[in-house]
């Protein structure tokens, strides 16, 4: 566990040297799974620096709703397993909303992600505004790690019960700084990092472990049509989401039944069109007519023309 009132840094690409962080008194780091560097992470663990994985595709990914929350959660679980992050209910994976926006779609995203991450053996963490945390908790989500954004003008500011406060790209030099933990923190030489301070004890990855075998994800995420789609009544057309880029593939009734006839996440026609369509390489070109009267052709390479 990471104690209260200690410093940490988070970063996308800079990966400061472990010895430098240890010498400056940094006790934890948050690193993005999409830019994970195993050798650097191992060096942090060797210096006793806790590591927290962040699962974020883009700052506004949470606006994409439940189906993408499930899709992204599966993606980050797979990545965590491949990187040997212990799946023993001691390490949180952080899902983010790095914007000021909030809607029912945001809430659905976080609700869909939680059970997937927990089922895989990880704890559930979040990064965002007070509004995000409050509304998620009101909907039954349990946060093992609450990371408050440095954009304190968003959604009611920093949550008072957050485990971590983020401060931005700056040194910590004075006891008047809200991040102050009893001593200064100099980030010179660390590259592009955000400074953080723990306000409550929280879980993190603290010891190197043997890699675990990558497990197969659950069935692909299925979506269905919320509205009349071309000639299909609502909830008749079915699609699965491709893991590599989030695009949709239409599936016929036999394939859907072979998957166990799962209930699909309802998509509007606009969402279906916006997310695109792909086909397997062996599939012949097929014309697709959308309700917008737009005629597209799917080639064998999964391209739309």
N, C-alpha and C positions, 0 to 999 in steps of 0.2 A: 504493500500500500504506500502511496505517496502521502507524506504528512502535510498538515496545514502550514501555511506561512513559509513556503519555499518557492523558489523561482523556477520557471520553465520557459522554453521557447518552442514556437511552431514555425514550420517553413515548408515550402513546396520543393525547392531544388537546391538550396544552399548547402545543406548538410555540413554544419560546422564540425571541426575536428573534436573528437571526444575528449581529448586531454584539455583543450581550451575550455570546453563547457565545464568540465570537472573543476578546473582551476578557478573559474569564475563563480562557482557555487550553484550552477544549474543542476536541478535534481530530476527534471523530466523534459521530454521532447514529444511533440506530436508530429507524425510524418504521414504523408499521403500515400495510400496504397497504390495509386496510379503512377507514382514516381518513387517506388520503394527501392532502397539500396541496401541489400542484405548485409554487405560487409560493413557499412557505416553503422547499421543498426546493431550488429554484433559488437562493434566497438563501444557503443553507448552502454549496452548491457554489461560489458566487461568492466566499465567504470562505475557501475552501480547507478546509472541514469535510467529512470523508468521510461518506457516507450509506449505511446498510445497511437494506434492506427486510425487514420481518418479515411472514411469512404465518401468521396465526393467526385462526381463527374464534372459538374459545373455549379457555379454559385446558385443558380436558380433551379436546379434539378428537382427540388421538392415540389415545384409548382406543377409537375407532370402527373401527380396523382398516384393512386394505389398500384396500378399495374407496373409503373416504373419504380415505385418504392420496392416492390417485390423483386423486380428484375435487378435493380442495383444491389439490393441486399444479398441476393444470390451471387452476384459478381464479386462483392467484397468478401463474402465468406470463402469463396473459392480462392481468391487471392491470399487471404489470411492463412488458409490451410497450406497453400503452396509455399508460403514464406516461413512456415514452421511456427507460426504464432500459436501458442497453446490454446487449445479448445477445451479448457477445463473450468470454465465459468469464473475466470479470474481476470480476463482481459476484455475491456470494452472496445467495440468498434463504434466510432463516432459517425453519425449521419448528420448532414448539415443543411441549414437554410441560411446562406450567406447573403441575404437580401432583406429589405424592410417589408417585403410583401407577405401577406398571410391570407389564406382562404381555406375553404373546405378541401380543396385538392391538396394543399400542403399537409393538412391533418391526415388525410387518407394515405399520403405517401409514408409518413412516419408510422402510422398504425400497421400498414402492410409490411413494413420492413422489420418491425420488432420481433414477431414470432419466428421469422426465418433466422435471424441472427441468434436468438436465444436457443432455438432448436439445434443449431450447429455447435453450441457450447461456448458462445461468447456472451459477454454482457452488452448492455445497450447504452450508448452514449449519444448526446446531442450537442450541437453547436447552434446558437441562435439567440433570439431576443427573449425577453421576459414573457411576452405574449405567446411565443411559440411554446415555451415550456409550460406555461399555465394552461393553455388550451389542450395540449397533449395530455397533461396529467388529469385534467377534467374528463378527458375521454378514456381514461384508464391506462394510459401508457406509464410505465415505471422507468424512471431514469436512474441508471447506476452512475452516470457521470454527466453533469450539466456544465457545459463550457460556455460562458457568457461572452458574447461578441464585444469587441471594442467600440462598435458603432452604437453607443449607448442612447442615441436618439431614436433608435428603432424600437417599435413595439413595446413601449414602457421601460426601455433601458435594460440594465443588467438585472437578472433575477437575484434577489437577496439570498437565496439558498443555493446559488451556483457553487460548484466545487472549485471552479477555476474562473478567474477574471482575465480577459485578454486586454493588453494595453496598447498594442501597436508597435511601430518601428521606432523604438526609442530606448535610451538608457534610463535607468531608475536611479535617481541621485539624491532624493530628499524624502524625509518622512512625511511630507505633505502629499506625496504621490499616492494615489489610491492602491497602487500595487506594492507599496513598501512592505518588506518582510524583515526589517531590522538592519539591513546593510545595502549599499549600492549594488547595482548590477550594470556592468559595462559590456555592451554588445559589440564593441569595436573588433573587427576581424571575423565576425560571425557571418557576414554576408546579409542577405535579405531575410531577417527573422522578425517575428512578432514576440514581444515579451509577455509573459504571463505570470500570475501568482496564484498559488493554491489557497483557497479559503476554507476548505474542509478536506478531511482525509478522503482519498479516492483510489480506486484500483488502477493498476497499470501492469504492463509486462516488465518484469524485473530480473528474470533469469533466463539464460539461454537454454533452449530445450531441443530435443531431437525433432526434425521435421516429421509431421504426421502425414499419412497418405492422403492424397486428394480424394475426397468423396464425390460421388455424383450428386448433382443438385436434384431437387425435386423436379417434377414434371415442368416443362416449359410454361411460362406464364401465358394464359389464354385470355384474349379479349373478344368481346362480341359487340354487335351493333346496337346502340341505344335507340337509334331511329331507323326508319325504313331505309335500307341500304340497297340501291339499285332495285332488284326485284325481291329482295329478302325482307321479310317482316322483322321487327325488332327481336333481338336475341336469337336469330337464326344463323346469320353469318358468323363464322368463327375464324380467329387468327391466332397465331403464336408469335411471340416476340423473339427475334434473333438476338443471341447473347452479345455478338460482336459489336453491333451498332444500334440495337433497339428497333430495327425495322420489322414490319409485319409480313407474315406469310399466311395466305388463306389456306385453311384446311377443310377437307370434305368431311361429311358426316362419319364415315367409317374410321378415319384417323382420330377424330374427336372422341368417338365411342371407345376406341382402343386405349385412349388416355384415361378412361374412367368417367367420361362425360362431365368434366369439371365445369363449374359455373364460371363464366367469363366476366372479366371486368368490363362494364359498359362504356363504350367509346361513342362519341358523336361522330357523324360523318366527317366533320372538319378534322377531328383528331386522327381518324383513320387515314385520310388523305395526307395530312401533315406528317405522319410518321412513315409514310412510304410503304412500298411493297417489294418483296424480293422472292425469287424462286430458286430452286436447286439448279445446279449447272446443267443437269440432264433434262430439265423441263423445256419443252418446245415453247417458242414465243406464243403468248396468248394475249388477245386484246382484252383490256379491262375498261369498263365504262362506269364511271363514278356518277353519283347523283348530281354533280355539278355540270353534267354534260361534257366533261373533259374525258377524251378517249386517250388511253395510254397503252403502250405495248410493253410487256415484260419480256426481255430477251433471256437467253439461256445463261447469261452472266449476271442476272439479277438487276439489270439496268432498266430504267424507264425511258421510253422514247416517245 
